[in-house]
Amino acid sequence: MNRPEKMLRPATQLVHGGSLRSAFGETSEAMFLTQGFLYETMEAAEARFKGEEPGFIYSRFSNPTVAMFEKRMALLEGAEAARATASGMAAVTAALLGQLKTGDHVVAARALFGSCRYVVEELLPRFGVASTLVDGARLDEWQAAIRPNTKSLFLESPTNPTLDIYDIAAIAAIAHEAGATLVVDNVFATPLYQRPLELGADCVVYSATKHVDGQGRCLGGVILGAEAFIQTHIHNLLRQTGPSLSPFNAWVLLKGLETLTVRVAAQSRSAAQIADFLAKADGIARVLYPGREDHPQHQLARRQMSGFGTLVAFELLGGKASAFRFANALSIIGISNNLGDAKSLITHPATTTHQRLSPQIRAEMGIGEGLLRLSVGLEDVEDILADLSAALAVVA
Ligand SMILES: Cc1ncc(COP(=O)(O)O)c(C=O)c1O
């Protein structure tokens, strides 16, 4: 007897889950690069529009290749429903906007990806949705920020770029007690190492641009949650406003999912080794990696994550000048704001992803002038270590 897809282990789900095989019996998933679909008769068109007959209508609403990607992501996440979007930011924006109306209030962790902070701090208030930012590690701050009109709480964990870990189960409990939801941006942990829905979150969002593609090719995003959450808050907003994922990108992301487990495992193994190397190296003030015992929330990371991810942050002595000289001296590791790629990439958050924030806010968030964020790739770890060593010698 065939086992239901839900019962399969993640690596198997990622290769087979959600496949919609056409009449040709193709082994690799087909790319349905089509805007629309034909109906046999006018009656069939009418029935499909009324929802009386299943089938696709228009690729802004749904598309077979996009549907395969959504189903595969939902299986991996253990979510009832998923909706794909054109980018991670489209997913974050829709996940929040879909739940909110004028007069509502949102609480978010201060340590958010720069564009997420724009949505919470600038976009939502323009439409009369107030927002409060808190130190995500302080449960008392989450609690104190709750107002009668609080509708949603929002966080990333591990955070970008300082890799702080927040207690998802405890923050979900605070949200629910207030009648609010919790949305978790799970990009850094990946669905393999952290399962926010099981920890009590109501919605998980991803930039599929990152580890899901994993090879730097295309943008994409996904929103996951219970069927009721998606139907109530997300489904119509996406259909009617159109931040749809292209079928081409959905196909690339589907193929990316097939190798997600092996890529993320190998990259995380290297990341742990690199963090240990950097912690012993001269010229480095601190290393942040959730898998290390000296990480401030290491115990919490062990409780809520099953792996510690592909990102390492570290602070060079000597501030911006050292950080720039060090990064400019790297030859294998590329300078880029992106992450989750097969290629190792290094970012100086203070002058790129987080440059919009004032120096004071950056300091509050622990984003010093010497802080670098390294996204560890699939290269041989010995070559990455040699690259880091050579660059450290330049700033010594
Ligand atoms: C944590 C996090 N959330 C959201 C995003 C936005 O994703 P995208 O670039 O696919 O819009 C990014 C990266 O860009 C990110 O690092």
The ligand as an SDF file (V2000), in Angstrom:
LIG
                    3D

 16 16  0  0  0  0  0  0  0  0999 V2000
   15.1260   37.1460    6.9240 C   0  0  0  0  0  0  0  0  0  0  0  0
   14.6990   37.6170    5.5760 C   0  0  0  0  0  0  0  0  0  0  0  0
   13.3820   37.8020    5.3460 N   0  0  0  0  0  0  0  0  0  0  0  0
   12.9420   38.2240    4.1460 C   0  0  0  0  0  0  0  0  0  0  0  0
   13.8120   38.4920    3.1120 C   0  0  0  0  0  0  0  0  0  0  0  0
   13.2560   38.9980    1.8120 C   0  0  0  0  0  0  0  0  0  0  0  0
   13.3270   38.0590    0.7940 O   0  0  0  0  0  0  0  0  0  0  0  0
   13.3430   38.4170   -0.7700 P   0  0  0  0  0  0  0  0  0  0  0  0
   14.6620   39.0640   -1.0490 O   0  0  0  0  0  0  0  0  0  0  0  0
   13.1440   37.1050   -1.4440 O   0  0  0  0  0  0  0  0  0  0  0  0
   12.2190   39.3740   -1.0180 O   0  0  0  0  0  0  0  0  0  0  0  0
   15.1900   38.3100    3.3130 C   0  0  0  0  0  0  0  0  0  0  0  0
   16.2160   38.5650    2.2780 C   0  0  0  0  0  0  0  0  0  0  0  0
   16.1850   39.2810    1.3720 O   0  0  0  0  0  0  0  0  0  0  0  0
   15.6350   37.8580    4.5760 C   0  0  0  0  0  0  0  0  0  0  0  0
   16.9510   37.6900    4.8200 O   0  0  0  0  0  0  0  0  0  0  0  0
  1  2  1  0
  2  3  1  0
  2 15  2  0
  3  4  2  0
  4  5  1  0
  5  6  1  0
  5 12  2  0
  6  7  1  0
  7  8  1  0
  8  9  2  0
  8 10  1  0
  8 11  1  0
 12 13  1  0
 12 15  1  0
 13 14  2  0
 15 16  1  0
M  END
$$$$
